Amino acid sequence: MLKFKHFPSMLSATEELTWGDPDPKDLRLLLPLAFPEWLRLMDGLAGLVTLLSESEQGTLEEAASWGYGEEGFFYPFLAKGSSIRNKLELSNSPFFISGSGDAELYREDAMGCLLSPIRVQDKLFGFFLLEMRSVPDERQTLLLGLFCQKISRLLGSSSPSKMDNFKSAQAEDSLGSLLFQLSKGENSQLEKFQKNGTIFIQGPSASGKKTLAKWIHRQYFSDRSALSVSVLPEQILKLEKTLAEWEKMAQFGSIIFENVEEYSLNQQRILYEYSQRKTAKCRLIFLEKQGSKPKEEFIYFRSLLGENRLELPAWKEWGRAEKKSAILPIFREVCELHGRLDLNLSQGALDSLVGGNSYQNLEDLRNAIEEAVLNSGSGEIGNSELNTEKARGVSLPDPEDLDLRKAVEAVERQKILLADKLFGGNQIRMAKALGISRGSLQYKLRNLGLG
């Protein structure tokens, strides 16, 4: 009896995905190769498949597509918060959306699109979208559903680190979504940002303005970067040149401008003129501290800010349920950052964080959680690990935040907290390990609010 040995290299990409058992790491290589054949078998006109981004937390990025022009095509009806996106996130099986109404499609001859979620551990990990020339029959719907289940199984068997990244991405996205709700934001404002390229966010210090800005950016430009800047060149020519450099650094995504209230007339004028250019390649997100009076006002720039404005409330104005919804994703993010995925937050600690009067904003809250995570020796954070006094430290910055002073302070704080944990608060041993004098350590402890 003849026996045939299985050689994966002899299979086509479509056969490997359908009948084989490929390594999950190869999915992003196989899907673009297999997708055109799959689209033909499904009698589709155009379509795409998305997967959770490996570099941009909380976003779905294109893994394969076929049938579009060189510039591709964007589906506004799948933006987060839309009714169709919500249905997709809750669905376990494929469903058809008619091309009439709000579901604008690429192909004029498409009757609608067939959508199917890719789920891992009951979480949306991606989706298939196929533009169809007619309403799909049961065979087509079943085939797509089975294929998505196969992709889900492969992703579910991937390394724990991938799933940890997925959980962290979900945590970050849930916090951004919560902040958008608290700002009383509407989908029309997101669509306006996508179309006109500007949005303005006001709020108290450390109220989540930058977190909300990054969440807004990811709704439409998840495949590009969001660059945060807090200091602008004063000279006109230098600022114009710097803007061109920032465009490239942000990969023509979004630039987040902090401390807008401090901008001069010249800086405001240049930014306004940039926003009006048809050749502008970046979207602009402006952040301003609530209640602060601008040093100078360029009327057209201030008018631009007022056209698409969101306002975040202070922490003390949040409801208990909203505070709990913010605490849990922050806790998961901090645990992953420090490699403590084994930790849980006790109900008592959660109640203390919700009702604590010493926490004035999200930064105070995150610092308290971070110190508790670093100081924990058990599997659960209790009241004893929480610092009930207000901490003035700063958390690790985003890699694309250009504020060098904040980055240095953040790294110093992280190292000092780690040394404190390792040496039980012995300042002599801490100073030696950190490579600084004991006097310098004491100064930094006071300066960072850790003394």
C-alpha angles and dihedrals in degrees: 000000000000119000122202122211117222113241111188090198090064092061123086118239090256092051092046092053093043104040105010133073104235125184109267087232088066095056094094089054097044100043097064089049095046099038099080090053092046091050090052092049089051091048089237126160100209137341151145144221123219132197134187109281117253093207107031112057118229098011136110116224133192112269097174139354141173138187101035132112123258092276093052122215136272125215110211091185089069095057114125112272094029119124093243093049090049090051090049093051091051098040125098097189140041121280136183126239119197116234092229121094120014096349100093111188134197098234115063090206093055115111091200143308134274113224125194127177125226106215131189119186089346092305127116106252098168142314146230121234120189122180106219131203090215140009106293118247126227092268093056093045092048094048093052091046092051092047092051089050089054091052090047091052092051093049091046090058093053124111121296090242090065091053091046089054088049092053091048090049091051090050093051092046094049091054092049091048090050092051090050090054092047090052088055088239122177132209089242089065091054090049090049090052090050091051104036099026104228137095132168125213124192127185145129121286113295092003093135100269094142093043089053091046092055091046090053090049091053093054091072110007105040092139092061136058131262112218120201120209129175103174124056129195111253098213113088098224093045092050092050091050091046091052089056090051092048090053090061094043090053090047087237091300122114135322116209113207115201130198094023090169089072097055120118126231091260093050092048092048094051092048091048092050090048091053090054096051116107087210094057109125102192135064115233125223116186123201125195134177111248116249095015117128114227113247090225133006128216101193097215092049093049089047089053090054092050093054094072110019135162125187125202121207125231118264092251089061094057119104121241093253091051091049091052090049089055098043097057098055090044089051092050092048093050092046091053092045091057097036095249101128088143092071127103129193113236120228090243092054091047091052090048092052092048095048100030112126093200093068108085100169145357092280092057089047095050093046091053091049092046094052090047091052092049093047097044118113097175136056096263135055111228134178091272092065094050120096105226092192120084113263119210098198129119130235128233109292128236111265090238095052107111096199100114095185093057091046092053092047091048094052091045090052093049092050093047092049090050092049090049090054094046096048100033094242095307100151096196092057092040092053092048093050092047092048096237136106121268089245091055090048092052090049092051091047090055094041093051094044093247100112 
